[in-house]
Amino acid sequence: MPRLHVVLLCLIWANSAAGSIRVQLADYDKDSWRGVLQRVAPDWVLKEFPDVRVSSAAENGFQLPKSGKAQIQISKHGKKVVIANTPTDALNAIHTYLRSQCLSQVSWSNSSFSSGCRKHTSDLLTFESKQIRYFGNMCTFSYSFAWWEWPQWERFIDWIALNGFNTVLMPLGQEAIWRDVFMGLGVERDELDAYFTSQTYLAWHRMGNLKGYGGGLSDAQMLNDFNLAKRIINRLLELGITPILPTFSGFVPDQLEKLFPTSKFNRLPCWNNFTSETSCLLSVSPFDPLFQKIGSSFLRHQKKMLGGDITNLYSADPFNEVLPSDSAKFDAKFVKQTAQAIMNSCRKVDKNCIWVLQSWSFTYDQWPNWAIKSFLSAVPIGQMLILDLYSEVVPAWQMTSSFHGHNFVWCMLHNFGGSRELRGNLQKVDKGYQLALMKAGSNLVGAGLSMEAIDQNYVMYQFMIDRMWSQEPLPLNSWLKSYSESRYSADFKVAHKFWTILAGSFYNQPEKWGNPRFSVFLYHRPAFGKKIEYWFPVEETFTHLESLVPSLLHILGDHPLFKEDLNDVMRAITQFEIGNEAALSLTEAFLMEDKQQIGTTCENLMGMFQKLESYSNRDVRDWIEDAKSIAPTTEEREVFPISASDILTVWGPTGQNLDYAHREWAGLLSGYYGRRWQYFCDWILEHDVFNHTEFSVSVFRDVERPFSISAV
C-alpha cells in the first residue's frame, strides 16, 4: 500500500469516533513492536510479519487516537501486511493472529508457541476498539508487583503491549518525589518514617489508608523504586503507552500541622480498624491555599525528575474506603471543593491535566447520588476520566447517569487479594460490556482490567481483552476452542471439551453486589458447620473433568500452561473433598462427642492438605526470597520478608484483613492453613465446649501471628 494511503487511512481512523478525550501521546518509536516480538517470540514470528506499518506520533497529532485500529492484509500468496495506528494496536493484531491462526499464546506466567501458522490467504482482518485500553489497580502494586525488578517488569510490559493496552497506572516511585517536597516544606526526614509505610503496603499509603505501617522506607529503597519507575515509564513511552502518574489527593505527614499552624487540616477516618498510629491520615483542607501549594510543587518536581511533559493523565482518589471527614452525611460543599482543589492544583502545572478517578468510593461506601453529582460537577466535562472499577458486578455508570457526562472506562475487577480459586463469569462480562456499548453513551471511551492481583484465572482476562477489541459479543464456544488451541499449541478435541466444562461451571458463577464473595473456607480461620457452596452440579462436573485427565496428560504431558491449569482444577477438586467430607466429618464427630473419630478425621485432614499442596503452582518461599532480594538496607532485609508474610496471612497487627490475600501456594497450604486446622483439631480434643472467641484469640497468638512474623 502506498505510504500516503497509509497516512490518510490513519488520519481518517483518528477522526472517526465521538466522545473521545484528548490524551497526550509521547513521541514513541514506531518500530518498537519489533523489540517486543524479538524478546518474547521465536524467530519464525518476525518472519511471519515482515511488513508492519505503524503511524508515527506526529501523524497521530501527538494524541492518543480516537479509537484503536489495525488491519492485517493477507495476499493470495499468504504475505501479510499489518497497518496500525500505534505500536500496541499492531502488536494486539499480531498477538490475536498468533493465537487464532498459529496456536501460540503469551500469558502472564508462561508462553506457548507452535512451529508456525496455518495456511491463510486472501483475507483482510480488522481490529477496532474504543479509544482507551486501560490496565491497573493500585492494589496490584502491592499484591503482585511489590518485589518486582526490571526483568519481571520488562516481560510484563511486553504482555501489556501484545494485548493492546495504551494507558497504564504508574504510581511506583512517587515516594522519592514526596520526600523532597515534604522536606522542602520543613518536614524532618525522621518524621517521614512515621508517614511512609514499608514497601508491601504502599498501595494503601498512596490511597490515604495507612501511614508508617511496617516502618517506613529507606532513602535507598525510594531511589530504587524511582529508578525502576523511570525505566518502566521510558519503555511504556517507547511503545506509545501513556502512563498515568499521581497527583495530590491531600494526604500529608502529621508534622505539617505544626509547621503550618494557621492552615486548616482534616483528619480522615481510620481505615478498616487500624489504629490512629498507622491510619487516620492528615489531609490538607481543600479550602486552604496550602493545598494548591503542595499539589503544584509535587507535580513540578515530578515533571523535573521524570524529564518533562510525558503525560496529561493523573490519578487521585481522596476518599478510598473512607468517608469524607467533615461529615458522615456528606457535606456537598466539602466534596465539591475537594474535587475542585485536586483539579486546580493539577491544572496549575499542566493545563491539559485529565484527572483519572476510580469509581470504587461511590459504590463501596454507597455515596448518595446527589453527593456523587456534587463531587463530579466540580470538574468540567473532558477533564476527568473515571475508571468504573467493578463494572462486571457493580456497573456504577448505571447508577450515576453515566457519571453525569464524564468520560469513563468499563473495567473488569474480578479478583480481590490474589486468590487462585477458580471463579468468574465469562458470559456476564460479555453481556455487561455489550450493554454499556449500547446504552452508556458516547462518554464510554474504553475498557480495562483492574484486578487486585495477577497470576490467577487467566482465561477471564484474555476473554476481556478480546472483548475490548470487539464491538459485538464473542461467540463463547468458538472463542474457547481458539483459546485452548493457543494455550496448549495443539488442536485437541479433549482440550476444547476441558475448557467447555470449565466455562459452564467455574466460569459461570452467579454474582451479585452485596452477596458474600465466594471464598473457600479452608483458607480462613477454622470453624464448624461450613461447606464449600459451588453453583454447579459438583459430582457430575468433577467426574467429567477427572475422566479427561488421562487423555490430557497423554497428549500434553509437561506443557507448562497445561500443568498450571491442571493444578488449579485438581486443587479445586481436592479442596472440595477436604471441605465437604473431612471438615464436615469433623463437625459431626464433635457434635457426637466422639474424640476417637475426631482424631482419625484430623489425621486424614493433614494428609489431604499435603495432597492439596502438591497441586500448587507457586511456593510462598519464592515470594519471601524476592522480598529479601530487593531490600537495600540491613533493616529492610529483616522487615521486607516479614511484611511479605504478613500481607498474605494476618494482614494487620491484629488481623484486620485476616486471610484477605490468601494464596493457594506451597508453604502456605500445609505450613499455614493446614497447621491452623491441626491447631483447631487439638483445641476441640482438649475442650468439650467450643468457644469461638477464645479459640480466635488463641489461634492468632499461637499460629497466625507467629507464622506472619517468621518470614517462613
N, C-alpha and C positions, 0 to 999 in steps of 0.2 A: 504494500500500500504506500503511495507517495507520502512523504513527510508532511506536506501541507494538509493533506487529507486527515492525517492523524491528529494534527494540532486543531483543525477545525472541529473534528469529531469530539475531541476532549472539551473544547470550549462550549460546544452545544450541550454536552452532558453536564458541564459545570453550571449551566444556567437554566436547567430544565426543571428543577424541583422548587416547591414552595415551602415556606415555613422553616427555612434553614437559618442558621446563625453564622455570624462572621467569626470563624475561628482561625487564629493566626497559624500559618504553616511556614516552618523554617525552610531554609534553602537546602533541601535534602540531596543526597546522592541518588540520582535516578537509576543508577546501576547497582544499588545496594542489594537488590533482590538476589544478585548473583552470589554475594558473600554468604547469604543465608543458606542457599542450596549447597554451596561448597562445604559449609560446616556441618549440615545435618543429613545430607543425602549422598548416596553412591554416585559415581561419575556418570552413569548412564542417564541420570535425571537431567543434568545440564545438556547432554546431547539430545535429549528428547525435546528440549525447548531452546533451540539455537537462536530464535528471533523474538526477543521480548522488548517492546517499545513502551516506555513509561514517560508520561508528560513530566516536564520539569516543574519545580515550584513556581518559577516565573510564569510558565504557561497556565498555571492554576491561579495566578494573581496573588501568590503567597498567602492563599487562604485555603482552608480545607474545602474541597469540592462539595457541592450541594448534595451529592449522592456518591456512593461507591459504585464504580463502573469498571468492568473489564470484559474483554472478549477473547476467545480462543478460536482463531480461524484455522480450519483444517482442510488442506487441499485434497484433491483426488489421489495424490500420491502419499498422503499422510503427513505432509510437512505442516508444522504448527507455527502460527504467528500469534503472539499474545500482545494485545493492546490494552493499556490500562491508564487510569488517572494518576495513580500513585504506586510506589513500590509495594505497599501492603495489599492494594487491590490486585496487583499482578500475582503476588505470592499466594493470596487466597485462591485465585483462579487455578493456579498451578497445583496447589495442595489438594483442592477439590477434585481436579482431574486425576491426580495421582491416586486419590482414594477411590474414585469411581471407576477408573479405567486401568489402573496399574497395580491394584491390590497392595497399596502402600499407605502407611499412616505414621505421622509423628504425633505422639501423645505427650502428656506431662512427664511420664516416667521412662518410657522406652519408645523405640521406633521399630517399625516392621516394614521392610522393603522387599519387593519381589525382584526378579531379574529384568523386568521390562514391562511394557504396556501392551494391552490388547490392540489388535489392528483397528484403526479408526480413521475413516476418510470422509471427505466431502461433507463437512459439518461446520456450523457456526454456533459456538456455545457462548451464552451471555450470562453475566453475573452482575447483579444490581442490589444495592442495599440503601437504606437510609443514610443520611449524612454521617451520623456518629455511630461508631462501634466502640463501646467503652469496656475497659477492664479495670476492676479494682474494688477493694473494700479495705478500709483502714485496718480491720482486724487481721486480714491475711498477712500483713507485715509482721504480726506477732505470732500467729498460729502456724504459719508456714515459712515465712521468709526471714525469721529472726536471726538465723545463724548463716545465712547465705553469703557467699563471697562471689567474685566475678565469674568463675566457671559455671556456677548454677544459674546466675542471672543471664549470662550470655546465651545459654541454651534456652532459657525461658523466654527471653526476648525474641529469639528466633521462632519459638512456638507462637508467640503473640503475633508476630508479623505474618507467619504462614496462615493464620486464621483471620487476617484482615483487620485486626483491631487498629484504630487510629487515634485513640485517646487513652491514656493510662494514668491512673492515680499515682503520684510520686511524692509521698510525704517524707521519704527517707532522707536523712542528713540535715534536717532543719534545726536540730538541737545546737549544732555549732554556730548557726546564724543567730539563734535566740540568745545563746550565751553572750555573744558580742554585743547584741542590742541591750540586754538587761544589764550587763556590766557597764555599758556606756551610760546607763541611767543611774548608776551608783550602786547596783546590787553587788554584794561581795561574792566572790567565787564560791566560798564555803556554803553560802545560803542556797546556791543553786543545787547542791546535793540534796536539799530538802524539797526541791521543786521537781527536777527531772527524776523520772523513775529509772530503774535498771533496764537493760536492753529489751528484755522479754515483754515488758508491759508498756512500751512506748505508744502502742496504738491507743490505749485508754488515757494516757497522758495527753496525747495530741487532741483527743476528743473532749478533754476537760473533765475526765472522771477520776484520775489518780494523780497523786504527786508523791515523790520521794519513795514510793514502794520499791523495795529491792535495793535501795541505797544510792540512787543517782548514777551518773555516768562520768567516767574519766574524760579528760580532755583528749586523750589518745583515742578513745572509742568514738567520741564525737567526730574527730578528724577522720578516722577510718570510715565511718558512716557517710560523712560528707563526700570524701573522695570516691567512694563506691557509687554514691548517688550521682555524682558528676559524670562518672564513666557510663552509668546506665543511661542518663539523660542524653549524653552525646550519641550513644548508639540509637536511642529512640529517634532523635532528631535526624540522624543519618538516614533512617528508614522512612522518614516522613510521618512519624508518630508524634503527636503533640502531648507533652507531659502536663499533668495538672498539678501545679505547685501549691503550697499552703499560703494562706493569707491570715490576717489577725482575726481571731474569734473573740478576744477579750481576756483570755486567761493569763495571769501574771503571778510571779512569786509573791509570797506574803510580805516580804520586806518592802515592797513598793508602797504599801500603806503607810509606813513610817517615813519613807523618803519623800512622799508627796502628801503631806497631811491635809492639804486643802482640797485635794481631789476626792471625788466620790467613787466608792467601790461597792460591789455587791459580793456576797458570799453565796456561792452555788450550793445547793443541797448535796449531801454526801451520796455517793453512788453505791447502790447495792449492798448496803450495810457495812461498808468500810467506815472507819472512824475518821474524825477530823484531822488526825495526824497524817493520814495517807489519802484523804479525799477532801470534799468540801473546798474546792479551789476558789481562790480570789479572782474576781473578774472586774475589770475597769468598767465603770458605768458608761453606757453609750452616750449619756448626756454630757460627759466630761471631755474637755479638749484633749486630755491625756490619751484618750482612745485613738484619736487621729494621729497624735504624735508618735505613739508606739507603732501603730499599724503601718504608717508610711515609712518609718525608719526601718522596720523589718523588711519591707518589700524592696526598698532601695539597696539595703545590704545584701539581700538575696540575689538581686539582679547583678550587683557588682561581683559577688563571689561565683556566680554561675556564668558570668561572661556576657551579660547584656539581655536584650529582649528575646526570649526564646519561646514564650507562650503568652497568651492572654486568658488562660483558664486557671482559676484559683479556687481552692476548696476551703470551706469554713463551715463548721457545724457547732453553733454556740450552745445548743441545748440537747446534746446527745444523751438520752435516757435520764435526763434531769429536767425538772420543770423550771421555767423561768423564775428566778429567785424573788422578784419583787412581789409576786402574788401567785399563790397556788391556783387562783381562779383565772389567771391570765389577765394581765394589765395590757390593754390594747395599745396604749401609748408606748409602753416599755418594749413590747416585742417589735413594734414598728420602728422605734428608734434604734433598737439593736440592729435590725436589718439595714437601716439607713447608714448607721455608723460603719458597719462592715463594708458596705458598698462604697461609701465615700472615701474611706481610707485607702481602699484598693485603687479607686479611680484617680486619686491624687498622684499616684505613681505611674499607673498605666491607664490612660484614658479609654482604652479599649477593653478594660477588665470585664470578664464574664465570671460571675460567681457560681461555682459548682456546689450545689447543696444536696445532701441526702434527704429523702422524704421520711426517713425512719422515725424521726422525732414526732412527726404528725400522727403516725399510726401507732407506734409503740406507747406513747404517752397519751394517745387519744385526745389530741388537741381539738377543741370545738371548731367548727367550720369558720366562724367569724374571726377567731384568733389566727387561723391559717391565712385567711384572706387579708387580715390586717398586716400580718408579717410579710406576705408576698407582695402586697400592693405598695410597699415601701421601695421596691426596686422596679425600675422601668422594664417593660417587656423588651426582650432582646439582650438584657444584661445579666440574665440568670439562666443557668442550666440545671434542672432538677433531676436527680437520679431517683427514679421510682424504684426503690431498692429491693422490694419484695413483691414485685408485680405479679408473679405467678400464683401467689396466695392472697396477698392484700394489695390489689391494684388501687393505689392511692389516687390515681388520676380519675377514677370513677367517683371518688368521694369528694373531689375538690374542683369539679367542673374543669377537668384537665388542667389543674394547677392555675386556674384563673388566667389562662392565656400564656403562661410562661412555657418556654421550650423545655421538653423533658425527654428522658431516656427510659425505655422499658427494660428493667433489669430482672434477671433471674438470680435469686439469692441461694435457695435450695439447702445449703449446708451451714450448720452452726457449730463452730468449735473444732471441726476437723474429723468427726467420727466417720469411719468407713462403712457403717451399716448400710446395706443396700436399700435404697429408697428413692422415690421420685415419681413423677407422673408426666410421661412424655406427651400424651395427648392433651393434658391440661395446659402444658406450656404452649403447645401448638395452637390450641384454641384461644388461649388468653392473649397471645401476641396478635393473632388474626383479628380478634375483637378490637384491640387497640388500633390496629391499622385501619379498620373500618369505621370506628366510632370516635377515636380520641381527638381527631382534628389535625390540622397541619402543624401544630406545635409539637407533635410527636416527631422528634428528629433523629431517633436512633434506638438501638438496643444494646444490652451489655450483660456482662457477667459480674456478679457482686457477691460471690461465695465468701464465707469467712475463712475457708482453708481449701487448698487444692489437694491433689493426690487421693481422690475418692470419687466413685460413681462417674467415671469419665464419660460414659455414654450420654448422660444428661447434658453435659457441657458441649460435646461435639454436636449433639442434636440442636441445642440452642444456637450455636454458632451458625450452623447451616440454615436455621430458621431466620437468622438476621439477614441472610443473603437470598431470601425468597419472599416474594410478595404474596404467595399462595401457600396454603397448608401443605405440609410434607406428607406424602403417602407413606405411612409408617412401615408397612411390610417391606416395600422395596427399599426404603431407607435402611432398615435393619439388615437386609441382605447385603447391601453395599458396605455397611458398617462392619459386619462380621468378616467379609472378604478382605477389606483393607486392614482390619485389626490383626488378622492372622496370615495375611498374604496367601490366601488359598480360598478357592470356591468350593466349599463343602456344605452339602445339604444339612448335615448334622450340626454344623456350627450355626447355620441360619436358624435351625429349629431351637437350638440352645438359647439364642438371643430372643426368639419369638416367645418362648416360655418366660424368660426374664421380663420382657416388656409387658406381658399380660399379668404378671404377678408383682414382683418387687417394684417395677417401674410403672405401676398403675395404682399408686397409693392415693386414696381419697384424703384430702387435707383441707381443712377449713380454719380460718383465723379464729383464734380463741380456744380451739381444741388443744389438748396437750400434745406437744411434739412427740412423734414416735421415737422411742428410745428403748433399747434392750435393757431390762432392769438388772441383768447380771453385772453390768458395768457401773452400777450405782450401789450405794450402801445397802447391805442385805436387809431384808425384812420378809415377813411371812405373807403368804397369800397372793403373791404376784404371779402373773403369767405374761408370756410374750403373745401379744394380740396382733397377728398378721391379718391382713384384709383380703386374703385369697384362700382357696382350699389348700391347706398346707400339705396334707398327706399326699394328695394327688400330684401337686406341683413338685414336691421333693422326690417322689417316686420317678416322675418323668425326667427330672434333671439327673438323678443318680443313674438312670438307665442309659443316659447319653455319655456318661463319663468314660467308660472303657473305649468307646469308639473315638472320642475326642482325644484321649491320651495316646491312642494308637497313631492317629494322623498328625497330631500337633506336638506331642511329646513335651519337650522342654522349651517350647516357644515362650519367651518372657512375658508377653502380654496375655497369652492364654493362661500361664501359671498364675498371674495376678488375678484374673477373672475366676479361675477355678478355686483359688484360695478363698476369695470373697464368698463364693457360693457355698463351699464346704464349711466355712465359718458360720454362715447363716444357718445351715442345717444342724451343725453341732451345737450352736448356742441355743437353738430351739429345743433340742433334745435335753440339754442341761436344764434350761428354764422350765420346761413343761413336763419333765419327767423327774429328774433328780431333785430339783429345788421343790417341786410340788410334793414329792415323796417325803422330803424333809419336813414340810409343813404338816403333813398327815401324821408322821411319826411323833412330832412334838405334841400335837393335839391328843394323840393316843397315849402319850407319856411312855412311849416305847424307846428307851435310851439305847437299847441294842440296835434297833433299826436306824436310829439317828446316827450311830457310829458307823454302821455299814454304809449308809447312804452318803455320809460325808467322805468316807474313803473313796467311794466311786466318784464323787463330785470332784475331788482333787485330781484324780486321773483324767477326768474329762476336760478340766482346764488345761492340763498338759497337752491333750489332744488338740484342743482349740488353738493353743499357741503354735502347734505345728503348721497351722494354716495361715500364719501371719505373713504379711508382705514386707514388714519393716521391723527393725529392732530399736527399742527405745534407747538402748545404749549408744547407737549411732547419733541420735538426737543430742544426747548428753555430750558425746565426744565433739560434735560440731560446735556446741556451746563453748566447750573448753578451748577449742582450736582458734576461735576468733578473738578470745579475750586478750587485750594488750597489756594488762597490768596484773600483778600478783593477786591483788584483791579481787579483781573481776574473774580471774581464773578459778576462784573459790565461789564467787557469787553466781556467775552465769549458769553453771551446771545445776545449782540448787534451784534457781528460778526456772530453769528449763524443766525440771521435775515438778516443781510446784504448779506450773500453769496447766499441766496435763492431769493433775490429781486434785489437790485441795483448793488450788487457785484462790489463795487469800489466807491471811493469818489465822482465821478461824473457820475456814472452809466456805467463804462467801459464795464462791462459784463451784462448789464441790462437784467434780466429775463432768463439768460442762464441756470441757475439751477432751473428753476421754478418747483414747485411741486403742484400736484392737491390734496392738503391736506386741511382738515378743518382748519379754521382760516385764511388761505390764500385765498381760493376760494371766500368767501364773504368779508372777512376783508381787503384783499389787491386788488385782481383782480376786484371784484365787486365794491369796493369803488372807484377804479380808473375809472371804467366805469360810475359810478354815477357822478364823477367829470367831465368826458367828457360830460355827458348829461347836467349838469349845465352850462358848458362852452358854448356849442352850443346854449343853450337857451338865454344866455347873449350876444352872439356875432353873428352878422349877417354874418360875413365873418370868415371862419376858417383859421387861420394862424398856420400851423403845428409847426413852430419854437417857436412861442410864447406859444402855448399850451404845448410843450415839457418842456420848462423852468418852466412853471407854475405848471404842474402836478408833476414834480420832486421835486419842492420846497414844495408843499402843501400836497402831498400824498406819493410819493415813498420814499423820504429821511426820512420824519418823521416816516413812518412805519418801515424803516430799522433800525432806532436807538431807537425804542420804546421798543425793547425786548418783543413785543406783550403784 
